[in-house]
Amino acid sequence: MRYEMKSSSSRADERDSISVPAKLRVLLVEDSPVICGLIAEIINNVPGVTVAESVGSEGDAIEAVGRLDVDVVILDLQLRKGTGFGVLRAMAGLARRPIVVVLTNFALGTYREAALSLGAREFLDKSRDYDRLPGILTEIAAARSS
């Protein structure tokens, strides 16, 4: 399955046209097209949740957060240009800040502490925490709808 970077998922559009519109919109910040496709599939299979857009660099992520009305940012720390830490720093002053879930291969304790101190709600290791993502998104969606 090929997933295009920096575009809305046509699969999500198809799903939304035959079901209830998504209540939770996610910006996916991931520079690997393969990993991006896998994460997008996981996200789009969570009821009431859809990928609004995916981007692969710090600059594109900051621009997308400012332009899109997203509720959650799934954020990789190592990006094609820049880092997830730069995205977290740029989001610090936003009036309406999306919830951030860091999903990284660099799950070091110091990175975890830094990301959480910069406002990330969750810090997940790509190699072992993929299965937690649907539950976290379901919990956020439920909290938003109540």
C-alpha positions, 0 to 999 in steps of 0.5 A, a space after each residue: 500500500 502506497 501512502 502519499 506524504 503531505 496529502 489527505 488520505 483518500 482511504 480516509 475520505 472513502 471511509 468518512 463518506 460511508 460512516 460518521 465523520 471523524 471526530 478526531 483529526 490527526 497530523 502525522 509527522 513521519 519522514 519514512 513513507 513506509 512507516 507513515 503508511 503503516 501508522 496511517 493505517 493504524 490511525 484510520 482503523 480507529 473509529 472516529 479518528 482520521 489522518 488529516 495530513 502527513 508531513 516529513 519535516 519540522 518546517 512542514 509540521 509547524 506550517 501544518 499545525 498552524 494551517 490545519 485544525 488538528 486535535 492530535 499530532 503523532 510526532 517522530 523525533 528524527 525527521 528529514 529536516 529538523 527534529 520533533 523537538 523543534 516542532 514541540 518548541 514551536 507549538 509551545 506558544 499556541 493558544 489551541 495546542 494539539 495533543 502530541 504523541 511522540 512515536 520514535 525509534 529513539 526512546 531514550 530516557 533523556 529524550 522522553 524527559 525532554 519531550 514530556 517537558 516540552 508538552 508531549 502527552 505520550 512518548 512511545 517506542 516505535 519498536 514495541 509500542 505500536 499496539 498502544 496507539 489505538 487505545 490512546 487515540 480512542 481515549 483522546 476521542 472519548 474525552 473530546 466527545 464528552 
